[in-house]
Amino acid sequence: MSITAKIHIEHERLALVPTLRSLDGVSIRVITQGNTDPGAALFPFLIEYDDPDAVEAALDDDPTVEEHSLVDWTNDTGIYYIKHTPETKLISSIVTDVNGVLVHTETKNDGWLVRLLLPNRKALSTIWEYTRENDIRLDILEIYSNDDADGAGSYGLTAEQEVALQLAYETGYFSEPREISLSEVAEQMDLSSTAMSGRLRRGMRNLIAATVADDESGDRDR
């Protein structure tokens, strides 16, 4: 069952993040293209800023940019082809590996806001594990099944609760006998044991309330 997930990722060496952090108010978006050449190294970006010279200087100084070429600049908006340096951290490769698609990618705060189309929740777990191994901060903002795009398929769970319950299940926390401790699951989520326990408890409460409980009067917790 395919899912759509909206995530926010942060790392100082993610593509163009140094440029993002050096130009106050700049907006950068990845331009979707139909190039299917597996050897392609240049990727198109749309950059919105009121000073094209400052953008050029920032790109020249950006350690994630190996080379850049301007295609067009009109009304404070430039289109660039950019080649990344080998040290640049990207998630596009792991998204492709799990048969996913980056539907929309734009800068937000000090990182990238990304909307993903993925074949299943396991693919999202794989991406999450990849970012963890590469010290990339990943926050899951939304997640829902594409068979029920209004989000009702989440059974009352927040995105954080759903990921926590899925990870705990897949790693054997709910197995009998238990295959992993709460502290070990919490470490994988970069949470304290107390925070992880609370997230699992509230998630299970919401799940029960949405599926088997008759009482619908209780508020669902985050």
N, C-alpha and C positions, 0 to 999 in steps of 0.2 A: 504494500500500500504506500504510494508516494506521499511525501510530506513537503510542505513549504516551511522554511525556517528563516526568521530574520535575526541576524546576529550582529554584534559589534565587536571588532577586534582591535587590539592596541599593541604596539611594540615600536620602539624607536627606529627599527630598521625595516619596518613594513614599507612597501613601495610608496615613495613620495611623502612619507610622513615628515621627514625633515623639512621639506618645502612647505607642507601644511603648517608646521609649527613655527616657521620663520616669517610667514606672511599672514598677518592678522586679518581675518575675514575672507580669506581665499576659499573657494569651493572647487573641488575636483571630482570629476565623474569619469568612470570607465565607459568608453563608447563601445556598444555591442557591434561586432563585425561578423561578417560571414566567411572570413578567411579560415580555411580548413587545412592549411599547410602546417604539418606538425613541426616543421623547423623554423617557424616564424619566431623572430626575436623582438620585433618592434610592435608595440601595442598603442592604440589610439586613446588619448585622454582629452577631455574637455576641461579647461581651466578658466574659471571666472574670477577676474580681479581687475582693479582699475588702473594698474600700472604694469604694462607689458615688460618694461625694462627690469622691474623688480622681479618679475616671474623668471625672466631669462637668467638673472643673477642667482636666484634661488636654485634653479635647476642646475646651473653650473657648479654650485657648491654642494648639491645634494649627493650624499654618498650612495644612495640607491639608484642613481641615474648614471649609466655609462655613456649614453649619448641621447640627444634629443633634437628633433627638427620640427620647426613650425610649419603647419599646413596653412593656417588662416587665422587672422585676428580681426574680429569685428565686434564693435560695441562692448568692450571690456570682456570679451570672451575669445579665448584662443584654443585652437585644436592642435595638439602635438602628437607626433609619434615618438615614443620613448622606449629605449632599451635599458633594462635593469642590469645592475652590477651582479656578479655571482653571489655577493654577500646579502643581497636583498631577500627578506623573508616574504614568502607568498603562500597563499592557501589554494591558489588555482590548481596546482598539480594534484593535491590530495583530493580536491573536489572532483577533478576529472577521474582520478583513480577509483572513486566510489560511484562512478557513473552519475555524478551530479552536474548541475548547471548553475553558474552564477548569473542570476536573472537581472540583478541590478546592484551596482556597487558605487557608492559615493562617500565622500569624506564627511565625518561628523565628529565634533570635539577634537580629540587628538588621535583619531584612528579612522577606521573604515566601517561604514554601515553596509551590510551585505544581505541581500535576499537570495536564498538558495532554493532550488528545486532538487529534491533528493529522492532516491527510489524507496527508502525506508528509514526508520529511526536508527537502525544499526549504522547506516552511512553517517548520520550526524554524530554518533558516538565515536566513530573512527576519526572524523574531523576534529572533534573535541580532544581526543587523545593526541592527535598530531600537534595541535596547538599547545597542549600542555608540555609535550616533549621539546618543543621549540621555544618555550617561554613566552608564547603569545597569549595575551589575556583575551579570553573569549567570553562574552556575555550573551546568553540566549534571551532575546527579547520577545519573540513570538514563535510558536510552533503549532501547526495544525495539520490534520489529514486533509488531503485534497479531495477525498470523497465526501468531506463535510467541511467546506471551506469557511463556514461561519464560526468555526471553532468549537461547536457543540461536541465534537468527537473527543475533546480533551477530558470529558467526564468531570468537569469542575476543577481540574488541576491547573495551577499556574505552570508556566513553562519551566520554572526552576524546580518545582515539585516533580513534574513529569520526568525531567532529566535525572533527578536524584533517585527516584524510584526505579527508573530503567537501569541505571548504573548499579544500584544495590541488587537488583534482581539478576542482572547479567554476571556479576562478580560473585554470586553465591551467598549474599548476606541473608537471604530468606530461605536458604536451603536447610535441610535437616539431615545431618548436623551442619551448623553454620560453617561456611568455607572461608569467610573473611570477617574481620572485626569491624566494628563501627568506626574506630579510629582510622583504619586503613581505607575504608570507603570515603571518609571525610577528607583524608589526605589527597585522594584522587580528585576531589572536588575543590581542593584548596579552602576547606572550611574547618572550623573547630568541630570536635565531636559533639559539643552541645548544640551548635548551629545545625549540624547534619541530622542529629536526632530529632530536633524540632521540625526540620523540613520534611523528614520522612513521616513523622507523626501527623503533621497537618495535611500532608499529601494523602495519607491513608484515610484520614477522617473525611476529606473532601471526596475521595473516591467512593467510600462507603455511602456517604450522603447522596451521591449522584447515582448510585446503582442499586443498592439493596435496602437502604433505610427508607422508612415511611415518613419520617419527620422532615419536612422541608423548611422548617422555620429557622433553623440555625444558620448563622452567617458563615460563609466559607472563608477560611483563613489563607493568608499568603504565607 
